[in-house]
Amino acid sequence: MEDIYSNPELYDALHEDIKTDKNVITHYAKQCDGPVLEIASGTGRLAKYIIDLGLPYTGIDNSDAFVKSAVNNFAQGGEFILQDMRNFNLEKQYEFAFIGFNSFLHNLNDTDALSCLKSINKHLSSSGLFLLSIFQPDPLFLYQDEYLHEARSFFNYKGKQCRMMEKNSYDDDTQINSLTWYLEIDGVLSKETYSFEQRMYYPHKMDILFDQANFKVLEKFGDWNMVPLQEESPLQIYVCKSNRQQ
Ligand SMILES: C[S@@+](CC[C@H](N)C(=O)[O-])C[C@H]1O[C@@H](n2cnc3c(N)ncnc32)[C@H](O)[C@@H]1O
């Protein structure tokens, strides 16, 4: 079984059509109008939007394969650095920092989550904004009892029609969801499998973490239409500033 973040070509094929987060992220990047830091930048799916705006862009990620792929894709216009979001120091401050697309869920415990937020806070200028987006934990999804279901509908990969099937197993104690992806190629399940883990964070936990990491939350949205966060919202999108004394 491989790490899902070891195959940039497959990741890009899977996520080619996902653009729902573009408008809100570019809205805040434009508003901040300065250097942008993306945490867990991957192969540069979101980096592209910032680079297209002409803003200085830095992305950090701890997958060597993904950082190399991003450097290759965006040789001009952005920098991509191999760093662990749980503790990093770039010795620079940014006007806009963001961690999108559930990447924050890879902080698998409170210690890592808090350390990650504190590292981000250090990199935010006094006028800067920080955006974080994750999904709301959904019991119907978490407690599927290892049932094989579709994770991503049909996509093209290496000239074949593929589908990503998924099984998950949720541990109540650790609040960690362990996922396995099975690649279906031309209607047949292949031997290619990928794994990853996500810790579930509920809104009340995010409030505590932001407070402990010295962030002031300015906005809480429940989807990419910027509707206020509610109990049944699909997403949690937070826009914060630093409370740190400059
Ligand atoms: C869901 S992908 C998001 C990538 C990209 N931001 C996007 O929107 O397509 C999650 C990313 O988090 C990265 N990641 C996981 N754990 C990390 C860590 N501890 N430090 C930095 N990056 C990490 C993975 O390598 C992967 O690129």
The ligand as an SDF file (V2000), in Angstrom:
LIG
                    3D

 27 29  0  0  0  0  0  0  0  0999 V2000
   -5.2700   17.1490    0.4030 C   0  0  0  0  0  0  0  0  0  0  0  0
   -3.6280   17.5140   -0.0870 S   0  0  0  0  0  0  0  0  0  0  0  0
   -3.8040   19.2420   -0.4950 C   0  0  0  0  0  0  0  0  0  0  0  0
   -2.7880   19.7280   -1.4890 C   0  0  0  0  0  0  0  0  0  0  0  0
   -3.1120   21.0820   -2.1190 C   0  0  0  0  0  0  0  0  0  0  0  0
   -3.1550   22.1270   -1.1290 N   0  0  0  0  0  0  0  0  0  0  0  0
   -4.4350   21.0390   -2.8670 C   0  0  0  0  0  0  0  0  0  0  0  0
   -5.3450   21.7690   -2.4860 O   0  0  0  0  0  0  0  0  0  0  0  0
   -4.5450   20.2850   -3.8250 O   0  0  0  0  0  0  0  0  0  0  0  0
   -2.7880   17.5080    1.4820 C   0  0  0  0  0  0  0  0  0  0  0  0
   -1.3280   17.8730    1.4020 C   0  0  0  0  0  0  0  0  0  0  0  0
   -0.8220   17.9140    2.7490 O   0  0  0  0  0  0  0  0  0  0  0  0
    0.5300   17.4890    2.7080 C   0  0  0  0  0  0  0  0  0  0  0  0
    0.9390   17.1620    4.0780 N   0  0  0  0  0  0  0  0  0  0  0  0
    0.5110   16.1500    4.8670 C   0  0  0  0  0  0  0  0  0  0  0  0
    1.1190   16.1910    6.0680 N   0  0  0  0  0  0  0  0  0  0  0  0
    1.9510   17.2720    6.0410 C   0  0  0  0  0  0  0  0  0  0  0  0
    2.8620   17.8470    6.9770 C   0  0  0  0  0  0  0  0  0  0  0  0
    3.0340   17.3340    8.2020 N   0  0  0  0  0  0  0  0  0  0  0  0
    3.5370   18.9520    6.6170 N   0  0  0  0  0  0  0  0  0  0  0  0
    3.3840   19.5000    5.3720 C   0  0  0  0  0  0  0  0  0  0  0  0
    2.5450   18.9850    4.4390 N   0  0  0  0  0  0  0  0  0  0  0  0
    1.8290   17.8980    4.7700 C   0  0  0  0  0  0  0  0  0  0  0  0
    0.5170   16.3330    1.7340 C   0  0  0  0  0  0  0  0  0  0  0  0
    1.8030   16.0140    1.2600 O   0  0  0  0  0  0  0  0  0  0  0  0
   -0.4350   16.8850    0.6620 C   0  0  0  0  0  0  0  0  0  0  0  0
    0.2610   17.5520   -0.3480 O   0  0  0  0  0  0  0  0  0  0  0  0
  1  2  1  0
  2  3  1  0
  2 10  1  0
  3  4  1  0
  4  5  1  0
  5  6  1  0
  5  7  1  0
  7  8  2  0
  7  9  1  0
 10 11  1  0
 11 12  1  0
 11 26  1  0
 12 13  1  0
 13 14  1  0
 13 24  1  0
 14 15  1  0
 14 23  1  0
 15 16  2  0
 16 17  1  0
 17 18  1  0
 17 23  2  0
 18 19  1  0
 18 20  2  0
 20 21  1  0
 21 22  2  0
 22 23  1  0
 24 25  1  0
 24 26  1  0
 26 27  1  0
M  CHG  2   2   1   9  -1
M  END
$$$$
